[in-house]
Amino acid sequence: MTKQDLLIGIGTRIRRIRLTKDLTQSQLASICSFEKSTVSKIEGGQVNISYMTLYRLSQGLDVTLCKLVTLDGE
């Protein structure tokens, strides 16, 4: 698995979780104190996500970090 595959996988996972919680990208961005464009880039796998960014997303989505980064067995 390439770095790009991992970023896309995590972004897809974040998008799925966000949608199950009926949140828009703008709403999630506001909760996490991000710009909407940042959430869009993360979900599209366009940026390398830091641990702190993942942590803030997990808090904003009310899920564990493991839930965000576990790609197998969704």
Biopython code that builds the backbone (N, CA, C, O; Angstrom):
import numpy as np
from Bio.PDB.StructureBuilder import StructureBuilder

atoms = [
    (1, "MET", "N", (0.852, -1.178, 0.000)),
    (1, "MET", "CA", (0.000, 0.000, 0.000)),
    (1, "MET", "C", (0.898, 1.241, 0.000)),
    (1, "MET", "O", (1.833, 1.347, 0.794)),
    (2, "THR", "N", (0.601, 2.160, -0.890)),
    (2, "THR", "CA", (1.395, 3.381, -0.976)),
    (2, "THR", "C", (0.916, 4.425, 0.032)),
    (2, "THR", "O", (-0.161, 4.301, 0.616)),
    (3, "LYS", "N", (1.730, 5.442, 0.219)),
    (3, "LYS", "CA", (1.357, 6.566, 1.089)),
    (3, "LYS", "C", (0.046, 7.179, 0.608)),
    (3, "LYS", "O", (-0.833, 7.485, 1.413)),
    (4, "GLN", "N", (-0.085, 7.356, -0.703)),
    (4, "GLN", "CA", (-1.299, 7.954, -1.258)),
    (4, "GLN", "C", (-2.521, 7.074, -0.984)),
    (4, "GLN", "O", (-3.597, 7.579, -0.664)),
    (5, "ASP", "N", (-2.348, 5.761, -1.112)),
    (5, "ASP", "CA", (-3.446, 4.834, -0.805)),
    (5, "ASP", "C", (-3.893, 4.975, 0.643)),
    (5, "ASP", "O", (-5.089, 4.963, 0.933)),
    (6, "LEU", "N", (-2.929, 5.110, 1.552)),
    (6, "LEU", "CA", (-3.259, 5.273, 2.972)),
    (6, "LEU", "C", (-4.023, 6.569, 3.219)),
    (6, "LEU", "O", (-5.022, 6.583, 3.938)),
    (7, "LEU", "N", (-3.548, 7.651, 2.620)),
    (7, "LEU", "CA", (-4.218, 8.947, 2.813)),
    (7, "LEU", "C", (-5.636, 8.928, 2.255)),
    (7, "LEU", "O", (-6.557, 9.467, 2.869)),
    (8, "ILE", "N", (-5.807, 8.314, 1.104)),
    (8, "ILE", "CA", (-7.147, 8.215, 0.511)),
    (8, "ILE", "C", (-8.039, 7.332, 1.382)),
    (8, "ILE", "O", (-9.212, 7.641, 1.593)),
    (9, "GLY", "N", (-7.481, 6.239, 1.881)),
    (9, "GLY", "CA", (-8.254, 5.343, 2.748)),
    (9, "GLY", "C", (-8.722, 6.025, 4.020)),
    (9, "GLY", "O", (-9.878, 5.882, 4.419)),
    (10, "ILE", "N", (-7.836, 6.759, 4.652)),
    (10, "ILE", "CA", (-8.204, 7.481, 5.878)),
    (10, "ILE", "C", (-9.218, 8.570, 5.562)),
    (10, "ILE", "O", (-10.184, 8.753, 6.303)),
    (11, "GLY", "N", (-9.006, 9.288, 4.478)),
    (11, "GLY", "CA", (-9.950, 10.340, 4.087)),
    (11, "GLY", "C", (-11.339, 9.781, 3.807)),
    (11, "GLY", "O", (-12.345, 10.372, 4.198)),
    (12, "THR", "N", (-11.388, 8.654, 3.137)),
    (12, "THR", "CA", (-12.669, 8.000, 2.845)),
    (12, "THR", "C", (-13.352, 7.579, 4.139)),
    (12, "THR", "O", (-14.563, 7.736, 4.297)),
    (13, "ARG", "N", (-12.563, 7.045, 5.055)),
    (13, "ARG", "CA", (-13.110, 6.623, 6.354)),
    (13, "ARG", "C", (-13.674, 7.818, 7.117)),
    (13, "ARG", "O", (-14.759, 7.729, 7.691)),
    (14, "ILE", "N", (-12.954, 8.925, 7.128)),
    (14, "ILE", "CA", (-13.434, 10.135, 7.805)),
    (14, "ILE", "C", (-14.729, 10.616, 7.167)),
    (14, "ILE", "O", (-15.671, 10.972, 7.875)),
    (15, "ARG", "N", (-14.789, 10.630, 5.847)),
    (15, "ARG", "CA", (-16.003, 11.052, 5.144)),
    (15, "ARG", "C", (-17.193, 10.162, 5.525)),
    (15, "ARG", "O", (-18.278, 10.671, 5.804)),
    (16, "ARG", "N", (-16.997, 8.847, 5.537)),
    (16, "ARG", "CA", (-18.084, 7.917, 5.889)),
    (16, "ARG", "C", (-18.599, 8.164, 7.299)),
    (16, "ARG", "O", (-19.806, 8.197, 7.534)),
    (17, "ILE", "N", (-17.677, 8.336, 8.227)),
    (17, "ILE", "CA", (-18.078, 8.586, 9.613)),
    (17, "ILE", "C", (-18.816, 9.917, 9.706)),
    (17, "ILE", "O", (-19.847, 10.014, 10.371)),
    (18, "ARG", "N", (-18.289, 10.938, 9.041)),
    (18, "ARG", "CA", (-18.944, 12.263, 9.066)),
    (18, "ARG", "C", (-20.367, 12.160, 8.538)),
    (18, "ARG", "O", (-21.292, 12.723, 9.123)),
    (19, "LEU", "N", (-20.543, 11.443, 7.433)),
    (19, "LEU", "CA", (-21.874, 11.327, 6.832)),
    (19, "LEU", "C", (-22.834, 10.527, 7.714)),
    (19, "LEU", "O", (-24.026, 10.833, 7.762)),
    (20, "THR", "N", (-22.328, 9.501, 8.416)),
    (20, "THR", "CA", (-23.208, 8.749, 9.312)),
    (20, "THR", "C", (-23.681, 9.606, 10.480)),
    (20, "THR", "O", (-24.707, 9.320, 11.096)),
    (21, "LYS", "N", (-22.932, 10.650, 10.774)),
    (21, "LYS", "CA", (-23.312, 11.567, 11.852)),
    (21, "LYS", "C", (-24.066, 12.785, 11.323)),
    (21, "LYS", "O", (-24.321, 13.742, 12.054)),
    (22, "ASP", "N", (-24.416, 12.729, 10.038)),
    (22, "ASP", "CA", (-25.180, 13.804, 9.389)),
    (22, "ASP", "C", (-24.524, 15.172, 9.538)),
    (22, "ASP", "O", (-25.196, 16.172, 9.793)),
    (23, "LEU", "N", (-23.206, 15.202, 9.377)),
    (23, "LEU", "CA", (-22.467, 16.460, 9.433)),
    (23, "LEU", "C", (-21.999, 16.845, 8.036)),
    (23, "LEU", "O", (-21.618, 15.986, 7.241)),
    (24, "THR", "N", (-22.030, 18.129, 7.746)),
    (24, "THR", "CA", (-21.430, 18.623, 6.511)),
    (24, "THR", "C", (-19.946, 18.858, 6.771)),
    (24, "THR", "O", (-19.500, 18.869, 7.919)),
    (25, "GLN", "N", (-19.195, 19.045, 5.705)),
    (25, "GLN", "CA", (-17.782, 19.381, 5.868)),
    (25, "GLN", "C", (-17.641, 20.683, 6.646)),
    (25, "GLN", "O", (-16.751, 20.808, 7.487)),
    (26, "SER", "N", (-18.493, 21.633, 6.380)),
    (26, "SER", "CA", (-18.436, 22.921, 7.086)),
    (26, "SER", "C", (-18.695, 22.754, 8.580)),
    (26, "SER", "O", (-18.027, 23.374, 9.407)),
    (27, "GLN", "N", (-19.670, 21.913, 8.918)),
    (27, "GLN", "CA", (-19.971, 21.688, 10.331)),
    (27, "GLN", "C", (-18.800, 21.019, 11.044)),
    (27, "GLN", "O", (-18.425, 21.422, 12.145)),
    (28, "LEU", "N", (-18.220, 19.988, 10.409)),
    (28, "LEU", "CA", (-17.084, 19.311, 11.020)),
    (28, "LEU", "C", (-15.902, 20.276, 11.151)),
    (28, "LEU", "O", (-15.218, 20.289, 12.174)),
    (29, "ALA", "N", (-15.673, 21.063, 10.134)),
    (29, "ALA", "CA", (-14.589, 22.044, 10.180)),
    (29, "ALA", "C", (-14.785, 23.001, 11.352)),
    (29, "ALA", "O", (-13.832, 23.305, 12.069)),
    (30, "SER", "N", (-15.989, 23.467, 11.547)),
    (30, "SER", "CA", (-16.278, 24.386, 12.638)),
    (30, "SER", "C", (-16.045, 23.720, 14.001)),
    (30, "SER", "O", (-15.452, 24.325, 14.895)),
    (31, "ILE", "N", (-16.507, 22.490, 14.154)),
    (31, "ILE", "CA", (-16.323, 21.754, 15.408)),
    (31, "ILE", "C", (-14.835, 21.588, 15.725)),
    (31, "ILE", "O", (-14.425, 21.696, 16.881)),
    (32, "CYS", "N", (-14.035, 21.325, 14.695)),
    (32, "CYS", "CA", (-12.605, 21.046, 14.877)),
    (32, "CYS", "C", (-11.719, 22.285, 14.759)),
    (32, "CYS", "O", (-10.499, 22.189, 14.891)),
    (33, "SER", "N", (-12.320, 23.435, 14.513)),
    (33, "SER", "CA", (-11.582, 24.683, 14.299)),
    (33, "SER", "C", (-10.637, 24.589, 13.110)),
    (33, "SER", "O", (-9.487, 25.024, 13.180)),
    (34, "PHE", "N", (-11.137, 24.013, 12.012)),
    (34, "PHE", "CA", (-10.428, 23.933, 10.738)),
    (34, "PHE", "C", (-11.170, 24.783, 9.726)),
    (34, "PHE", "O", (-12.297, 25.216, 9.967)),
    (35, "GLU", "N", (-10.538, 25.014, 8.606)),
    (35, "GLU", "CA", (-11.214, 25.582, 7.449)),
    (35, "GLU", "C", (-11.932, 24.436, 6.731)),
    (35, "GLU", "O", (-11.483, 23.291, 6.785)),
    (36, "LYS", "N", (-13.029, 24.738, 6.071)),
    (36, "LYS", "CA", (-13.744, 23.717, 5.305)),
    (36, "LYS", "C", (-12.830, 23.106, 4.255)),
    (36, "LYS", "O", (-12.892, 21.902, 4.005)),
    (37, "SER", "N", (-11.992, 23.914, 3.643)),
    (37, "SER", "CA", (-11.088, 23.410, 2.615)),
    (37, "SER", "C", (-10.117, 22.368, 3.178)),
    (37, "SER", "O", (-9.698, 21.456, 2.465)),
    (38, "THR", "N", (-9.766, 22.504, 4.444)),
    (38, "THR", "CA", (-8.887, 21.526, 5.079)),
    (38, "THR", "C", (-9.579, 20.177, 5.180)),
    (38, "THR", "O", (-8.985, 19.145, 4.866)),
    (39, "VAL", "N", (-10.836, 20.182, 5.620)),
    (39, "VAL", "CA", (-11.599, 18.934, 5.713)),
    (39, "VAL", "C", (-11.741, 18.313, 4.330)),
    (39, "VAL", "O", (-11.606, 17.098, 4.178)),
    (40, "SER", "N", (-12.008, 19.128, 3.333)),
    (40, "SER", "CA", (-12.142, 18.634, 1.965)),
    (40, "SER", "C", (-10.848, 17.975, 1.489)),
    (40, "SER", "O", (-10.884, 16.904, 0.883)),
    (41, "LYS", "N", (-9.721, 18.599, 1.756)),
    (41, "LYS", "CA", (-8.427, 18.043, 1.345)),
    (41, "LYS", "C", (-8.113, 16.750, 2.093)),
    (41, "LYS", "O", (-7.577, 15.808, 1.508)),
    (42, "ILE", "N", (-8.443, 16.700, 3.371)),
    (42, "ILE", "CA", (-8.214, 15.488, 4.157)),
    (42, "ILE", "C", (-9.060, 14.346, 3.606)),
    (42, "ILE", "O", (-8.556, 13.243, 3.394)),
    (43, "GLU", "N", (-10.329, 14.604, 3.377)),
    (43, "GLU", "CA", (-11.219, 13.567, 2.868)),
    (43, "GLU", "C", (-10.821, 13.110, 1.469)),
    (43, "GLU", "O", (-11.077, 11.966, 1.093)),
    (44, "GLY", "N", (-10.203, 13.987, 0.706)),
    (44, "GLY", "CA", (-9.761, 13.630, -0.635)),
    (44, "GLY", "C", (-8.375, 12.999, -0.673)),
    (44, "GLY", "O", (-7.879, 12.651, -1.744)),
    (45, "GLY", "N", (-7.745, 12.850, 0.497)),
    (45, "GLY", "CA", (-6.422, 12.248, 0.556)),
    (45, "GLY", "C", (-5.340, 13.127, -0.032)),
    (45, "GLY", "O", (-4.318, 12.629, -0.503)),
    (46, "GLN", "N", (-5.558, 14.435, -0.010)),
    (46, "GLN", "CA", (-4.628, 15.371, -0.631)),
    (46, "GLN", "C", (-3.568, 15.918, 0.314)),
    (46, "GLN", "O", (-2.624, 16.575, -0.126)),
    (47, "VAL", "N", (-3.717, 15.651, 1.615)),
    (47, "VAL", "CA", (-2.748, 16.172, 2.589)),
    (47, "VAL", "C", (-2.321, 15.067, 3.547)),
    (47, "VAL", "O", (-3.089, 14.153, 3.850)),
    (48, "ASN", "N", (-1.088, 15.168, 4.015)),
    (48, "ASN", "CA", (-0.578, 14.258, 5.024)),
    (48, "ASN", "C", (-1.076, 14.757, 6.380)),
    (48, "ASN", "O", (-0.809, 15.897, 6.762)),
    (49, "ILE", "N", (-1.784, 13.922, 7.088)),
    (49, "ILE", "CA", (-2.458, 14.337, 8.317)),
    (49, "ILE", "C", (-1.553, 14.108, 9.520)),
    (49, "ILE", "O", (-0.992, 13.024, 9.682)),
    (50, "SER", "N", (-1.412, 15.119, 10.355)),
    (50, "SER", "CA", (-0.618, 14.961, 11.576)),
    (50, "SER", "C", (-1.446, 14.232, 12.640)),
    (50, "SER", "O", (-2.668, 14.124, 12.541)),
    (51, "TYR", "N", (-0.756, 13.753, 13.628)),
    (51, "TYR", "CA", (-1.415, 13.081, 14.750)),
    (51, "TYR", "C", (-2.428, 14.021, 15.412)),
    (51, "TYR", "O", (-3.543, 13.606, 15.727)),
    (52, "MET", "N", (-2.047, 15.272, 15.621)),
    (52, "MET", "CA", (-2.942, 16.224, 16.289)),
    (52, "MET", "C", (-4.185, 16.494, 15.445)),
    (52, "MET", "O", (-5.275, 16.670, 15.989)),
    (53, "THR", "N", (-4.033, 16.529, 14.136)),
    (53, "THR", "CA", (-5.197, 16.719, 13.265)),
    (53, "THR", "C", (-6.127, 15.524, 13.376)),
    (53, "THR", "O", (-7.343, 15.686, 13.473)),
    (54, "LEU", "N", (-5.556, 14.317, 13.362)),
    (54, "LEU", "CA", (-6.370, 13.117, 13.539)),
    (54, "LEU", "C", (-7.077, 13.136, 14.896)),
    (54, "LEU", "O", (-8.247, 12.766, 14.999)),
    (55, "TYR", "N", (-6.364, 13.566, 15.922)),
    (55, "TYR", "CA", (-6.955, 13.644, 17.255)),
    (55, "TYR", "C", (-8.137, 14.616, 17.276)),
    (55, "TYR", "O", (-9.197, 14.297, 17.815)),
    (56, "ARG", "N", (-7.954, 15.781, 16.699)),
    (56, "ARG", "CA", (-9.041, 16.771, 16.666)),
    (56, "ARG", "C", (-10.236, 16.244, 15.884)),
    (56, "ARG", "O", (-11.383, 16.466, 16.272)),
    (57, "LEU", "N", (-9.970, 15.547, 14.783)),
    (57, "LEU", "CA", (-11.066, 14.954, 14.014)),
    (57, "LEU", "C", (-11.785, 13.882, 14.827)),
    (57, "LEU", "O", (-13.014, 13.810, 14.807)),
    (58, "SER", "N", (-11.030, 13.049, 15.542)),
    (58, "SER", "CA", (-11.661, 12.003, 16.348)),
    (58, "SER", "C", (-12.540, 12.619, 17.430)),
    (58, "SER", "O", (-13.625, 12.111, 17.714)),
    (59, "GLN", "N", (-12.078, 13.703, 18.029)),
    (59, "GLN", "CA", (-12.874, 14.391, 19.038)),
    (59, "GLN", "C", (-14.131, 15.009, 18.419)),
    (59, "GLN", "O", (-15.223, 14.912, 18.980)),
    (60, "GLY", "N", (-13.964, 15.635, 17.270)),
    (60, "GLY", "CA", (-15.094, 16.270, 16.594)),
    (60, "GLY", "C", (-16.134, 15.269, 16.114)),
    (60, "GLY", "O", (-17.327, 15.571, 16.087)),
    (61, "LEU", "N", (-15.682, 14.079, 15.737)),
    (61, "LEU", "CA", (-16.595, 13.037, 15.263)),
    (61, "LEU", "C", (-17.045, 12.108, 16.395)),
    (61, "LEU", "O", (-17.887, 11.233, 16.193)),
    (62, "ASP", "N", (-16.481, 12.307, 17.575)),
    (62, "ASP", "CA", (-16.804, 11.495, 18.752)),
    (62, "ASP", "C", (-16.538, 10.008, 18.504)),
    (62, "ASP", "O", (-17.376, 9.152, 18.785)),
    (63, "VAL", "N", (-15.352, 9.730, 17.972)),
    (63, "VAL", "CA", (-14.902, 8.357, 17.759)),
    (63, "VAL", "C", (-13.459, 8.246, 18.241)),
    (63, "VAL", "O", (-12.791, 9.256, 18.466)),
    (64, "THR", "N", (-12.987, 7.016, 18.397)),
    (64, "THR", "CA", (-11.598, 6.817, 18.803)),
    (64, "THR", "C", (-10.666, 7.046, 17.616)),
    (64, "THR", "O", (-11.084, 6.979, 16.460)),
    (65, "LEU", "N", (-9.416, 7.314, 17.918)),
    (65, "LEU", "CA", (-8.406, 7.425, 16.859)),
    (65, "LEU", "C", (-8.334, 6.124, 16.069)),
    (65, "LEU", "O", (-8.190, 6.144, 14.847)),
    (66, "CYS", "N", (-8.434, 5.003, 16.759)),
    (66, "CYS", "CA", (-8.387, 3.699, 16.070)),
    (66, "CYS", "C", (-9.484, 3.596, 15.021)),
    (66, "CYS", "O", (-9.252, 3.057, 13.939)),
    (67, "LYS", "N", (-10.658, 4.098, 15.318)),
    (67, "LYS", "CA", (-11.765, 4.050, 14.366)),
    (67, "LYS", "C", (-11.427, 4.845, 13.099)),
    (67, "LYS", "O", (-11.844, 4.466, 12.004)),
    (68, "LEU", "N", (-10.686, 5.928, 13.239)),
    (68, "LEU", "CA", (-10.328, 6.749, 12.085)),
    (68, "LEU", "C", (-9.274, 6.098, 11.205)),
    (68, "LEU", "O", (-9.314, 6.233, 9.982)),
    (69, "VAL", "N", (-8.337, 5.396, 11.815)),
    (69, "VAL", "CA", (-7.208, 4.892, 11.030)),
    (69, "VAL", "C", (-7.267, 3.405, 10.710)),
    (69, "VAL", "O", (-6.418, 2.907, 9.970)),
    (70, "THR", "N", (-8.243, 2.689, 11.245)),
    (70, "THR", "CA", (-8.375, 1.270, 10.923)),
    (70, "THR", "C", (-9.064, 1.143, 9.582)),
    (70, "THR", "O", (-10.237, 1.488, 9.438)),
    (71, "LEU", "N", (-8.327, 0.645, 8.598)),
    (71, "LEU", "CA", (-8.872, 0.552, 7.240)),
    (71, "LEU", "C", (-9.413, -0.836, 6.943)),
    (71, "LEU", "O", (-10.327, -0.973, 6.130)),
    (72, "ASP", "N", (-8.883, -1.852, 7.571)),
    (72, "ASP", "CA", (-9.341, -3.215, 7.326)),
    (72, "ASP", "C", (-10.536, -3.538, 8.229)),
    (72, "ASP", "O", (-10.613, -3.064, 9.362)),
    (73, "GLY", "N", (-11.447, -4.333, 7.724)),
    (73, "GLY", "CA", (-12.582, -4.773, 8.522)),
    (73, "GLY", "C", (-13.525, -3.676, 8.920)),
    (73, "GLY", "O", (-14.027, -3.658, 10.044)),
    (74, "GLU", "N", (-13.773, -2.756, 8.006)),
    (74, "GLU", "CA", (-14.661, -1.632, 8.316)),
    (74, "GLU", "C", (-16.026, -2.166, 8.652)),
    (74, "GLU", "O", (-16.936, -1.391, 8.947)),
]
sb = StructureBuilder()
sb.init_structure("model")
sb.init_model(0)
sb.init_chain("A")
sb.init_seg("    ")
for serial, (resi, resn, name, xyz) in enumerate(atoms, 1):
    if name == "N":
        sb.init_residue(resn, " ", resi, " ")
    sb.init_atom(name, np.array(xyz, "f"), 0.0, 1.0, " ", f" {name:<3s}", serial, name[0])
structure = sb.get_structure()
